């Protein structure tokens, strides 16, 4: 419906990765595997952090938060993409599209600050080891995690409210596999200057400062590591920090390209590829990079397996008695 000669559209078509049926089938399997591995890895880490008392430390508290976030993040995007690849139905209502953007935007903004908090935690642990326990108290951990979550949701709520006031008159094709801000806003027939300005300001606030904070933290961490006299100690610290820094750089770098840099024809075609890095690959890599290679997590898995075996043995013993 619309006013005057304008007709407001009620649904979008997500063009995704093209019209080729063979390509859709070819993409479905790897995306399904990625989704299952991502969910399994992140849920495993979140459960271990909760049930294993040896992981009740600030570092693993933040890792547990990150795993919960990545679980929600992947579930907000990949099931809809998998259904589209499987059925070929690429339509999505305007309201559903705005809702997907809302959850996707909230979790993206929250992750930016959560990653910065994690780098600050590592900075205190490595550069201020004598004061770490006093500085990174349980109360501060809860406060930093809460601010990361609430900040992302509050910022995206403002943008989403402004988007919901816009009218869309056609065309209704979004050249993307998700309801992202830039391709969606280009289809509006309303004045989008205010929402574009607000989104640019908030995107800059939620990408550049945490990225610079993370970078500064790791510069201090690396300079401290270089002063370690033990070669094995340096190698151990570098192996953890380098992998973390690589993932963080890819995550923030692609976000900055998509949301902060000017929208040009040359970048527009690459944005879909860049989006895959922070929407699909980062949630998959996080459990592998941060935790599953970690000795403490491997030991926690072993303890949980031993506990389950003991429970199973006790159940079987009780069953034999009866």
C-alpha positions in Angstrom: 0.0 0.0 0.0 1.1 3.6 -0.4 0.1 7.2 -0.7 -0.3 9.1 -4.0 1.4 7.3 -6.9 3.7 5.4 -4.6 3.3 1.7 -3.7 5.2 0.5 -0.6 6.7 -2.9 -0.9 6.3 -5.5 1.9 9.0 -7.9 1.1 12.6 -8.0 -0.2 14.4 -10.6 -2.4 17.9 -11.5 -1.1 19.9 -12.3 -4.2 22.5 -14.1 -2.2 25.2 -15.8 -4.3 23.4 -15.9 -7.7 20.7 -17.9 -9.5 22.7 -21.0 -10.4 21.0 -24.1 -8.9 24.3 -26.0 -8.9 26.0 -23.3 -7.0 23.2 -23.2 -4.4 23.5 -26.9 -3.8 27.3 -26.6 -3.8 27.2 -23.9 -1.1 24.6 -25.5 1.1 26.9 -28.4 2.3 29.9 -26.2 3.4 27.6 -23.6 5.1 25.8 -26.4 6.9 29.1 -27.9 8.1 30.3 -24.5 9.2 27.1 -23.8 11.1 27.1 -27.2 12.9 30.8 -26.9 13.8 30.4 -23.3 14.9 27.5 -24.2 17.2 29.1 -27.3 18.6 32.4 -25.6 19.3 30.9 -22.5 20.9 28.3 -24.4 23.0 31.0 -26.8 24.2 33.1 -23.9 25.4 30.2 -22.1 27.1 29.2 -25.3 28.9 32.8 -26.0 30.0 33.2 -22.5 31.4 30.1 -22.9 33.5 30.6 -26.4 34.8 34.4 -26.6 35.3 35.6 -24.6 38.3 39.1 -24.5 37.0 37.9 -22.2 34.2 36.2 -19.8 36.6 38.8 -17.0 35.8 38.3 -13.6 34.1 39.8 -14.9 30.8 37.5 -17.8 30.5 34.5 -15.8 31.7 35.0 -13.5 28.7 35.6 -16.5 26.4 32.3 -18.0 27.7 30.5 -14.7 26.9 32.1 -14.7 23.4 31.0 -18.2 22.8 27.4 -17.4 23.8 27.5 -14.3 21.5 28.8 -16.3 18.6 26.1 -19.0 19.1 23.4 -16.3 18.9 25.3 -14.6 16.0 25.4 -17.6 13.8 21.8 -18.6 14.6 20.6 -15.1 13.6 22.1 -15.5 10.1 22.9 -19.0 8.9 19.6 -20.9 9.3 17.9 -18.3 7.1 20.7 -18.6 4.5 20.6 -22.4 4.6 16.9 -22.5 4.1 17.3 -20.1 1.1 20.0 -22.3 -0.4 18.0 -25.5 0.1 14.6 -24.3 -1.1 15.5 -21.5 -3.5 13.0 -19.2 -1.7 14.9 -15.9 -1.3 12.0 -13.6 -0.3 11.9 -12.1 3.2 9.3 -9.6 4.5 10.5 -6.1 5.3 9.7 -6.5 9.0 11.7 -9.8 9.1 14.5 -8.1 7.3 14.7 -5.3 9.8 14.5 -7.8 12.6 17.4 -9.8 11.2 19.4 -6.6 10.9 18.6 -5.7 14.5 19.9 -8.9 16.0 22.8 -9.1 13.6 23.8 -5.4 14.3 23.4 -5.8 18.1 25.6 -8.9 18.2 28.2 -7.4 15.9 28.6 -4.2 17.9 28.7 -6.2 21.2 31.4 -8.4 19.8 33.6 -5.4 18.9 33.7 -4.2 22.5 33.9 -7.8 24.0 37.0 -8.5 21.9 38.5 -5.2 23.1 37.7 -6.2 26.7 39.4 -9.6 26.2 42.6 -7.9 24.8 42.6 -5.5 27.9 42.3 -8.6 30.1 45.3 -10.2 28.4 47.2 -6.9 28.7 46.7 -6.8 32.5 47.6 -10.5 32.9 50.9 -10.2 30.9 52.0 -6.6 31.6 50.6 -6.1 35.1 50.8 -9.7 36.5 51.3 -8.6 40.2 48.2 -6.4 40.1 46.0 -8.5 37.8 43.9 -10.2 40.5 43.1 -6.9 42.2 42.5 -5.0 39.0 40.4 -7.6 37.2 37.9 -8.3 40.0 34.7 -10.4 39.5 32.7 -7.2 39.8 34.7 -5.5 37.0 34.4 -8.6 34.8 30.6 -8.5 35.1 30.5 -4.7 34.5 32.7 -4.9 31.4 30.7 -7.8 29.9 27.4 -6.1 30.7 28.5 -2.8 29.1 29.7 -4.7 26.0 26.3 -6.5 25.6 24.1 -3.5 26.5 26.1 -1.0 24.5 25.7 -3.0 21.3 22.0 -3.5 21.8 21.3 0.2 22.7 23.2 1.5 19.6 21.5 -0.8 17.2 18.1 -0.1 18.7 18.5 3.5 17.8 19.4 2.7 14.2 16.7 0.1 13.8 14.0 2.5 15.1 15.1 5.0 12.4 15.1 2.3 9.7 11.6 1.2 10.8 10.3 4.7 10.0 11.5 4.5 6.4 9.3 3.6 3.4 10.4 1.2 0.7 8.9 1.7 -2.8 11.0 -0.6 -5.0 13.0 -2.1 -6.5 13.0 -4.8 -3.8 16.1 -6.8 -4.6 19.0 -6.8 -2.1 22.3 -7.8 -3.6 23.4 -9.6 -0.4 22.9 -12.8 1.5 21.7 -11.0 4.6 19.7 -7.8 5.5 22.6 -5.4 5.9 22.3 -1.7 6.3 23.8 -0.2 3.1 22.0 -2.5 0.5 18.8 -2.2 2.4 18.9 1.6 2.8 19.5 2.1 -0.9 16.0 0.7 -1.6 14.2 3.3 0.5 12.2 6.1 -1.1 12.4 8.2 2.2 15.0 10.7 3.2 17.8 8.5 4.6 20.3 11.3 5.5 19.6 11.1 9.2 19.8 7.4 9.6 22.9 7.2 7.4 24.7 9.9 9.5 23.6 8.2 12.8 24.8 4.8 11.5 28.1 6.2 10.4 28.7 7.8 13.8 27.7 4.7 15.7 29.6 2.3 13.4 32.7 4.4 13.8 32.3 4.4 17.6 31.8 0.6 17.7 34.7 -0.3 15.4 37.5 2.2 15.5 37.9 2.8 19.3 37.8 -0.9 20.3 40.1 -1.8 17.4 42.6 0.9 18.5 42.3 -0.3 22.1 43.0 -3.9 21.0 45.9 -2.8 18.9 47.4 -0.7 21.7 47.0 -3.6 24.2 48.8 -6.0 21.9 51.6 -3.5 21.2 52.2 -3.4 25.0 51.8 -7.2 25.2 54.3 -7.9 22.4 56.8 -5.4 23.9 56.5 -7.1 27.2 56.9 -10.6 25.6 60.1 -9.5 23.8 61.6 -8.7 27.2 61.0 -12.3 28.5 64.4 -14.0 28.8 63.1 -17.6 28.3 62.8 -18.6 24.7 60.0 -21.1 25.4 58.1 -18.5 27.4 58.2 -16.1 24.5 57.1 -18.7 22.0 54.2 -19.8 24.2 53.0 -16.2 24.7 53.4 -15.4 21.0 51.5 -18.5 19.9 48.5 -17.4 21.8 48.6 -13.6 21.1 49.5 -13.9 17.4 46.5 -16.1 16.5 44.2 -13.9 18.6 45.5 -10.7 16.9 45.2 -12.2 13.4 41.5 -13.0 13.9 40.8 -9.6 15.6 42.5 -7.8 12.7 40.5 -9.7 10.1 37.3 -9.1 12.0 37.8 -5.3 12.6 39.4 -4.8 9.2 36.4 -6.2 7.3 34.0 -4.3 9.5 35.7 -1.0 8.9 35.8 -1.6 5.1 32.0 -2.4 5.0 30.6 0.1 7.5 33.1 3.0 7.8 34.7 3.5 4.4 32.7 5.4 1.7 30.3 3.2 -0.3 32.0 3.1 -3.8 31.2 0.9 -6.8 34.6 -0.9 -6.4 34.0 -1.7 -2.7 30.3 -2.5 -3.1 30.9 -5.8 -5.0 33.5 -6.8 -2.4 31.4 -6.1 0.6 29.5 -9.4 0.2 32.8 -11.2 0.3 34.1 -9.1 3.3 30.8 -9.8 5.1 31.6 -13.6 5.0 34.7 -13.0 7.2 32.9 -11.5 10.2 29.6 -13.3 9.8 30.6 -16.8 9.0 34.4 -17.4 9.4 35.1 -15.5 12.6 32.4 -17.4 14.7 33.9 -20.6 13.3 37.5 -19.6 14.1 36.9 -18.2 17.6 36.5 -21.6 19.3 39.6 -23.0 17.5 41.7 -19.9 18.1 40.8 -18.9 21.6 40.0 -22.1 23.3 40.1 -25.5 21.7 43.9 -25.2 21.2 44.2 -24.2 24.9 45.7 -26.7 27.3 43.2 -25.7 30.1 40.2 -26.3 27.9 41.5 -29.7 26.7 42.0 -30.7 30.4 38.5 -29.5 31.2 37.1 -31.6 28.4 39.0 -34.6 29.8 37.6 -33.9 33.3 34.0 -33.7 32.0 34.4 -36.9 30.0 35.8 -38.7 33.1 32.9 -37.4 35.2 30.4 -38.6 32.6 32.0 -42.0 32.6 31.8 -42.3 36.4 28.1 -41.3 36.2 27.5 -43.9 33.5 29.3 -46.6 35.6 27.3 -45.7 38.7 24.0 -45.9 36.7 25.0 -49.3 35.2 26.0 -50.6 38.6 22.7 -49.5 40.1 20.8 -51.0 37.2 22.6 -54.4 37.7 21.7 -54.4 41.4 18.0 -54.0 40.7 
